[in-house]
């Protein structure tokens, strides 16, 4: 089976990460007010930590400090939170709300 250019573009890492980011933007943020880091950016940063196989949040934070621009470009993140901030943002999020984002990828 040969891939058409359109299929190849949709299956590229960039397209998949962009699709996930768009899905994350649809998740209701449990925080009130105008947070400085969006929920979608925090979720994508968490995905980046797992995708890059960092052994801990501290290791990911060190990577963030060393090369934030690459994380922003690859994972479509405007603001990459530090490890403490990421915990504060992500802990209240119900994991069930993430299912649809990954369901889109698998279909």
C-alpha positions as CSV (number, residue, x, y, z in Angstrom):
1,X,0.0,0.0,0.0
2,X,1.5,3.3,-1.0
3,X,1.0,6.5,0.9
4,X,-0.4,9.5,-0.8
5,X,1.3,12.8,0.1
6,X,-1.8,13.9,2.0
7,X,-1.7,10.8,4.1
8,X,2.0,11.1,4.8
9,X,1.5,14.7,6.0
10,X,-1.3,13.7,8.3
11,X,0.8,11.0,9.8
12,X,3.9,13.0,10.3
13,X,5.0,13.7,13.9
14,X,4.4,17.4,13.4
15,X,0.8,16.8,12.2
16,X,0.1,14.4,15.0
17,X,1.4,16.7,17.7
18,X,-0.6,19.6,16.2
19,X,-3.7,17.4,16.2
20,X,-3.2,16.6,19.8
21,X,-2.6,20.2,20.7
22,X,-5.8,21.3,19.0
23,X,-7.7,18.6,20.9
24,X,-6.1,19.7,24.2
25,X,-7.3,23.3,23.5
26,X,-10.9,21.9,23.7
27,X,-10.4,20.6,27.3
28,X,-12.0,22.8,29.9
29,X,-9.4,24.4,32.2
30,X,-10.3,23.8,35.8
31,X,-8.4,27.0,36.9
32,X,-10.1,30.3,37.2
33,X,-8.9,33.7,36.0
34,X,-6.4,34.2,33.2
35,X,-3.6,31.7,33.8
36,X,-0.2,32.7,32.3
37,X,0.3,29.2,30.9
38,X,-2.5,27.5,29.0
39,X,-3.8,24.1,29.9
40,X,-3.0,22.9,26.3
41,X,0.6,24.0,26.7
42,X,1.0,22.2,30.1
43,X,-0.6,19.1,28.6
44,X,1.7,19.2,25.6
45,X,4.7,19.7,27.9
46,X,3.6,16.6,29.8
47,X,3.3,14.7,26.5
48,X,6.8,16.0,25.5
49,X,8.3,14.7,28.8
50,X,7.0,11.2,28.0
51,X,7.7,11.3,24.3
52,X,11.3,12.3,25.0
53,X,11.5,9.6,27.7
54,X,12.9,11.9,30.4
55,X,13.3,9.9,33.6
56,X,11.8,12.5,35.8
57,X,10.1,15.9,35.8
58,X,13.4,17.4,37.1
59,X,15.2,16.0,34.0
60,X,12.5,17.4,31.8
61,X,12.9,20.8,33.5
62,X,16.6,20.7,32.9
63,X,16.0,20.0,29.2
64,X,13.4,22.8,29.1
65,X,16.0,25.2,30.5
66,X,18.6,24.1,28.0
67,X,16.5,23.9,24.8
68,X,13.1,25.5,25.3
69,X,12.9,26.7,21.6
70,X,13.1,23.1,20.3
71,X,10.3,22.0,22.7
72,X,8.2,24.9,21.6
73,X,8.7,24.2,17.9
74,X,8.3,20.4,17.9
75,X,5.4,20.1,20.4
76,X,3.6,23.4,19.4
77,X,3.9,24.9,22.9
78,X,4.1,28.6,23.5
79,X,5.1,28.5,27.2
80,X,6.8,25.4,28.6
81,X,6.1,25.3,32.4
82,X,8.7,24.4,35.0
83,X,8.3,21.1,36.8
84,X,6.5,22.6,39.8
85,X,4.1,24.6,37.7
86,X,3.4,21.7,35.5
87,X,2.3,19.6,38.5
88,X,0.1,22.5,39.8
89,X,-1.6,22.8,36.4
90,X,-2.0,19.1,35.5
91,X,-2.9,17.5,38.9
92,X,-6.6,18.8,38.9
93,X,-7.2,17.6,35.3
94,X,-9.4,14.5,35.0
95,X,-7.4,11.9,32.9
96,X,-10.7,10.9,31.2
97,X,-10.8,14.3,29.5
98,X,-7.6,13.3,27.6
99,X,-9.1,10.3,25.9
100,X,-10.7,12.1,23.0
101,X,-7.4,13.8,22.0
102,X,-5.7,10.4,21.7
103,X,-8.7,8.8,20.1
104,X,-8.4,11.3,17.3
105,X,-4.8,10.2,16.7
106,X,-5.6,6.5,16.6
107,X,-8.5,7.0,14.1
